[in-house]
Amino acid sequence: MTSKLKIFDHYPEDYEKYDVCLEFNVDPGTNKIDAAGAEVLDRLIGIFGSKYIYLFYSGNTSIVYALIRAALKLVKDKAEVEGFKLLLDGQKAKERAFDGDTEAQVDPFAIPHIAEISQIEPFEFIYGEYVSRPDAQELYVCPDGMNHPFHKVLRLKLLSRMLTTTEHIAKEGELSLDYLLQGGVIRDFHPVHDQEKLDKLREEWVATCSVPWRQPLKDIRDYFGEKMTYFFLFQGFLGYWIMYPVLVGIAFEVMALYFNDFNRPELPAFAFFIAIWMITMVRYWQRVQKVTAMKWNMTGVAQRAAEREEVRFDYYGTHTKSPIDGKDTIYFHHAKRRGLYFVSVLFMALAMIVCLGSVAALFYVRHLVREQSGEISSYDQWITPAMLSLQITIANRILYSLAAQLTHFENHRLDEDYDYCLTVKVFLMQFVNASSSFYYLAFAAFYVQEDDDLSQVNLSNAVRGCGPEDCVTTLTVHILVIIGTQVLGSAMANYWLPYIARELYNCKCDLYAWLLAFWNVFVDIYRCFSLVFTAIFTKSLAECCVSCCDGLYNCCCGAPLPTPVPLVRTNIGQGVDRSSLSMEYSASRPPPKPSQMQRYVNTGHDDEDEENSEDDVSELGIDDHVNPSRPAPREEKKTNDSVIHTPKSALSKSSHADKRDVRSPPPPLRSMSELRMGLTSPGSNMPPPRTLPGKNASFNIDTNTSSVNLGGDDEEGLEDADVEVEVEELEVPDHVVTRYFKFDQEHQLRRSYAHVILLLSLICCFGCLLPGVFVAGLFMIHWEVRGRAWQLLMIYKRVFPLEAEDIGECWNRMLNAIVTLTVLTNAALISFTMKQFDDWFYAYRLSLFIGIVLGCRVYKSILHLRLVEIPPEVVIQGERAAFINDKLIRKV
């Protein structure tokens, strides 16, 4: 039985009960979903059923939104197959343990609670695998008002595994929406917001009097997932712990202002306090992550993700057999990989040299101004750091884009490797860019003789590269200006600018259109620059490096390297128009299989499958707009007096061939109009119409009407919804369902972590000279939390919930590196920069530096012995969970 979906001109009143929203392209000539989109829609119907899909036009009829809700039975089956773990009701699990199970031969058992060993109750934070047995359903925690445990976030986690698989050939019952989005088949996909929960979060989360360490983390996790919640947990933790140096620093700052002396004798003690505080805070943060992972059932998530070895979609190489298990795989030779790493390191070094050169140029300009004026101005110590702050902001943006380009260029196989390398590049280059001027003023400026004539001015040694005052005072002003402007810029970027953008979007005034046009021009210029940069520099160096590697391998091994897919592609970055990538990309690939869409979509459920039809449709609330039934079978439509049909044998061979081609790169992308219409461009190696294997169906495209006919022996097909809709401005508030902007969770979180940790490192390393700067750090954390929360709740589309065990292995290592850097920098400031020990011999000052470093090291070792990284409660609760899961769920 087939159906024909109707496209409505309004969104459903109960849109919040749907799970995911997809955006399809519309052919402006026919006001219908294009051919490729209709093909995807048919697959969605096969997976979810037509009862659970609602289509409606956008306000200007240029987009068709598809709201999808997964049937409850489909979600349960997916959870049971995946071994998905759900939180158990502690009281019910305890009662079931006391009762036992005589049929399964499970004896009653009781677990005592011994507070001296573990503060956590035995049946608290216990997660068990989901099973569909009726006797096990009452063990799982059900949200308020629901008779099953699958609330929205759990449904989205399971749906994301079905809709965002990383395999090029989708498994049965799955879709690869990421590849469809990359190819332009769909415009976007995202979860649907829940307005009631948004209002609740807005009241509790972004209230004016809220503080960072009092956030509704449970509600945040139940709406955005663990990965996003860890970011806000980290911010709240920083906000709580930074209160200690804020309170102590205010006292020191009041004394410095009262005596008008920035070289107070108390400053060395405050610097030592900051080093000890940083060591303690990072150690406690490591324990907080382990405890939180246990409470959220995230322990071992990173290891399980690494074991899955989900290969990146843009990984390329030579198709061959695995030397381990004989399966099809992609091999990229280590010699060429080392060459790519060498090119990447070279570009990183050049970028950091350019940043250091820009900082040196600003100080040289200051020297030229002094030389021409013949005097030292007191304003240059304020103007120079202001210009440096602007340089830091602009350069950090450019460095992040460069790091992303270089990481794509390195051709990483796994997402974990890609994220790790990109994070290291981003933080290393941005730290060098931001901190170089601080280290220059702290340890090198005093030894720089700017000009012989200026040195005769009655300013003693203060003229030696530090300005009209001594180096400590100049560095204090430097810290105040740069940290202050960065905090203000963070508040503007995280709150005020998004707020203005939303208000302009709502009023739809001419100013918004003008700003949008200006932004589009800027993006076009950036893309052109990116393409030219990639084509001229990266590609040339890469080809030279690869040629050298080939020659070296040929000389050493006596045989040339196998020829893979071209190493450099023009889509190395994101934001490149992918409609222009077809010729270069497809020139070196073998002819694609007859079914291009089979790499993206596959169906494992029919429309009339019991798994969907048995679900309670009244729960969805769509009885008043259930899609009509599909019409009776009709004859095949002819295209240009010919019928395109694929025999069963060809379909089966095509499907078998697709299964052999494991992890091949994405198919060649043509122009968007050809991709939508399914036509063949001149000179392209694409077959005429595409054929979908599955249930003896043939995919016929009418080039005149852009309609779709799925004909076959035992199944009827889906036709584009031929509802006549006049081209007029419909009053459909798109933002109610789709919101305004897309939130790239991975990149946005990486940028936020880099910004916060970078400023934290500068404050901890040099804040001892200006103790009041920790107040600015507290305001930065407050605005970061408040602004990011406001953006997620008000202007961004909802994100898919992602699992995470912690903030990331790389960021944790960065924090440990900052601890070491903080100890060394503060010890050096005490020994060599501050004026309290100027009368000491250099050997004594060096001994003082070594003594401070060793003292901090001893304290760190003692702290690690007293506070182990994984608390005993976490280990005990993990063993309890395994035992209870075996007894109550698996019945063993």
PyMOL commands that set and color helices and strands:
alter all, ss='L'
color gray80, all
select helices_A, chain A and resi 15-17+35-48+50-52+72-82+90-99+134-139+152-163+177-182+195-205+217-224+226-241+243-259+267-295+301-308+334-373+380-409+415-443+445-447+452-455+460-463+471-507+510-557+578-580+582-586+597-599+610-613+617-620+623-625+648-660+672-677+734-738+745-769+773-794+809-833+835-837+842-866+872-889
alter helices_A, ss='H'
color red, helices_A
select strands_A, chain A and resi 7-8+20-27+32-33+53-57+63-68+85-87+127-129+186-191+318-321+328-331+697-701+708-712
alter strands_A, ss='S'
color yellow, strands_A
deselect
rebuild
show_as cartoon
